[in-house]
Amino acid sequence: MPLQEVLMLARSRQQGVPIILKHPAAAVSAVSTFLTGFRGQTMYAVKANPCPDLLRTLWESGLRSFDVASIHEIRNVRSLLPYANLNFMNPIKSEQAIREAFTSHNVRCFSFDTATELRKILRVTGQDVAVTKTLTLCLRIQVESSHARLNMSRKFGATAGEAVTLLKAARMQAQILGICFHVGSQSMDPDAHRQGLIKADNIALEAGVKIDWMSVGGGFPVPYPGMNPPPPIHYFDVIHSTIAELPRLREAQLWCEPGRALSAEYNSIVARVEAVKKNSAYINNGLYGDLHDPARYNWPVDATLLCDLTDPGDLGDFSLYGPTCDDDDFIRGPIRLPKKIAPGDAIWFRNVGAYGTALRTKFNGCHVEDEEYFVTG
Ligand SMILES: Cc1ncc(COP(=O)(O)O)c(C=O)c1O
């Protein structure tokens, strides 16, 4: 259904459940930017938005590889896309998850950032005794998150000193030896990826081993209100020119792992106003629904009141409360909306496809149901 029709329909619906709009054309456009512009392989980080229809859209657009973080993601993607290439990029995994991934789902690429995890992967997959090496072993290194809106420098990643030892150990067991990093999500400056590559090259140089595979991770940003990052192609140019000058990496197969960049524009939502108290509007979506990032990180949100008034009147600065009884279910704003906003009105929120739906919970019995519409064009 064309966008305007969906929005009109969404406005007229008074069922009280959130309305989710899916925008396949946006995902097709986002993934083709990567498939045509990035000189390497792109794997989609499924965690950002695991909706089967999005995964299918990406596959039909030509994407063949997926970054999976858990055995549930692996099962889901494998059942949906039997021929997809799945890379288990979570550096800490249970033995059971590794075993099932390897034996039942043909996963051959595993990341790690400690000697314990490396030994675990080798033992569980039988590669510690195997003559023929079949694994891609990918060392996650720690890099700065200073340009990112969401830090990812603390939880995972071997330090430079640890990485040298780990690379040497993994080289003996790996068919393909890789390095990966993550510069943090919504990284606003491509220099972070450049610095990550330089650090990876220095580590490889010190370890004196051949690196076959290099992933620059995710972090590719999308425009949100008040955040205007350079376009993806700018990031690609920096990555391509940097890697071309790095002696240990320039022959390596290059990868990236975008999550947000391929999913943000896939979903928009229409929420209903249930009440208005002074400058707070109480709506039927929020932190525990599809509006995680605006609520939790106070990111500006693209909100439009759906109304047919040619003159919506004066605008005011609003905060929003979601439908649960929790004070934290709150979007601070200021969100510019007409002052005459009233119960029953509908607000359209754009670009909420990344880490929104994926983080939705049933807390308070809210966000259990929704209505979905596919937007054409
Ligand atoms: C290993 C890994 N790769 C890729 C991503 C995707 O990151 P982004 O959504 O910032 O592109 C994540 C996100 O958490 C991740 O953990």
The ligand as a Tripos MOL2 file, in Angstrom:
@<TRIPOS>MOLECULE
LIG
   16    16     1     0     0
SMALL
NO_CHARGES

@<TRIPOS>ATOM
      1 C1         29.6440   -8.0800   16.5780 C.3       1 LIG1
      2 C2         28.7300   -7.0200   16.0880 C.ar      1 LIG1
      3 N1         28.7580   -6.7090   14.7790 N.ar      1 LIG1
      4 C3         27.9360   -5.7700   14.2620 C.ar      1 LIG1
      5 C4         27.0270   -5.0970   15.0590 C.ar      1 LIG1
      6 C5         26.1230   -4.0770   14.4250 C.3       1 LIG1
      7 O1         26.4390   -2.8050   14.8230 O.3       1 LIG1
      8 P1         25.6900   -1.5390   14.2110 P.3       1 LIG1
      9 O2         24.2430   -1.7630   14.4050 O.co2     1 LIG1
     10 O3         26.2250   -0.3940   14.9820 O.co2     1 LIG1
     11 O4         26.0480   -1.4680   12.7650 O.co2     1 LIG1
     12 C6         26.9850   -5.3640   16.4350 C.ar      1 LIG1
     13 C7         26.0670   -4.6360   17.3070 C.2       1 LIG1
     14 O5         25.9640   -4.8140   18.4880 O.2       1 LIG1
     15 C8         27.8500   -6.3620   16.9540 C.ar      1 LIG1
     16 O6         27.8320   -6.7070   18.2600 O.3       1 LIG1
@<TRIPOS>BOND
     1     1     2 1
     2     2     3 ar
     3     2    15 ar
     4     3     4 ar
     5     4     5 ar
     6     5     6 1
     7     5    12 ar
     8     6     7 1
     9     7     8 1
    10     8     9 2
    11     8    10 1
    12     8    11 1
    13    12    13 1
    14    12    15 ar
    15    13    14 2
    16    15    16 1
@<TRIPOS>SUBSTRUCTURE
     1 LIG1         1 GROUP 0 **** ****
